[in-house]
Amino acid sequence: MATDIQTILKLTVPVIVQVGRRRLPMDDVLALGPGAILELPKASEEDLELLVNNKVVGKGTAVKVGENFGIRITSVGSPIERVRALGKDGV
């Protein structure tokens, strides 16, 4: 049994940091091009969402790490909530 848990803990999963979300009509999507600016309905000082399996598992703020962007975690769900996010449909 311990071997099964160790195998699961070594799995890699996609982690997404979501800045914002917006719905657009298809003709607006097709009109997007280099230099276009897409305004998001979120204030710049609001927390970013941390998603695993498209489920929110935490929140944080944007930080600069050298020449890259990162996220400083400000809150995170319990281990049980994070494991549930990995399941099918978050179950």
C-alpha positions in Angstrom: 0.0 0.0 0.0 2.8 2.4 0.9 4.3 1.9 -2.6 1.0 2.9 -4.2 0.9 6.2 -2.2 4.5 6.9 -3.1 3.7 6.4 -6.8 0.8 8.7 -6.6 2.8 11.4 -4.8 5.4 11.3 -7.6 2.8 12.1 -10.3 3.2 15.4 -12.1 0.0 17.4 -12.7 -0.6 20.6 -14.6 -0.8 23.7 -12.3 -2.5 26.8 -13.7 -2.3 30.3 -12.4 -5.3 32.2 -13.6 -5.1 35.9 -13.9 -8.8 36.3 -14.9 -11.6 35.0 -17.1 -13.8 36.5 -19.7 -16.3 35.4 -22.3 -16.1 36.8 -25.8 -18.2 36.4 -28.9 -16.4 34.3 -31.5 -16.1 37.3 -33.9 -14.1 39.2 -31.2 -11.9 36.1 -30.7 -11.2 35.9 -34.4 -10.4 39.6 -34.4 -7.6 39.2 -31.8 -4.1 39.7 -33.0 -0.6 40.8 -31.9 -0.8 44.0 -29.8 -4.5 43.5 -28.9 -5.4 44.1 -25.3 -8.0 42.0 -23.6 -9.3 43.7 -20.5 -10.2 41.3 -17.7 -12.9 42.0 -15.1 -10.5 41.8 -12.2 -8.6 44.5 -10.3 -4.8 44.3 -10.6 -4.4 44.0 -6.9 -6.8 41.0 -6.5 -5.4 37.6 -5.8 -4.7 35.2 -8.7 -6.2 31.7 -8.6 -4.1 28.6 -8.4 -5.8 25.7 -10.2 -5.1 22.0 -10.3 -7.2 19.9 -12.7 -9.1 23.1 -13.4 -10.2 23.3 -9.8 -9.2 26.2 -7.5 -6.9 24.9 -4.7 -5.4 28.2 -3.6 -4.8 31.9 -4.2 -1.8 34.1 -4.4 -0.2 37.3 -5.6 2.0 37.8 -8.7 5.7 38.2 -8.0 8.8 38.7 -10.2 11.4 36.0 -9.8 14.5 37.1 -11.7 13.3 37.6 -15.3 10.2 35.4 -14.7 6.8 35.7 -13.1 5.8 33.6 -10.1 3.0 33.4 -7.6 3.3 33.9 -3.8 0.7 31.6 -2.2 -1.5 33.5 0.2 -4.0 30.7 0.9 -4.4 27.1 0.0 -7.1 24.5 0.6 -6.7 21.6 3.0 -4.8 18.5 1.8 -8.2 16.7 1.4 -9.5 19.6 -0.8 -6.4 19.4 -2.9 -6.6 15.7 -3.4 -10.3 16.0 -4.3 -9.3 18.5 -7.0 -7.2 15.8 -8.6 -10.1 13.4 -8.9 -12.5 13.2 -11.8 -14.8 16.2 -11.8 -13.2 17.2 -8.4 -14.8 14.3 -6.6 
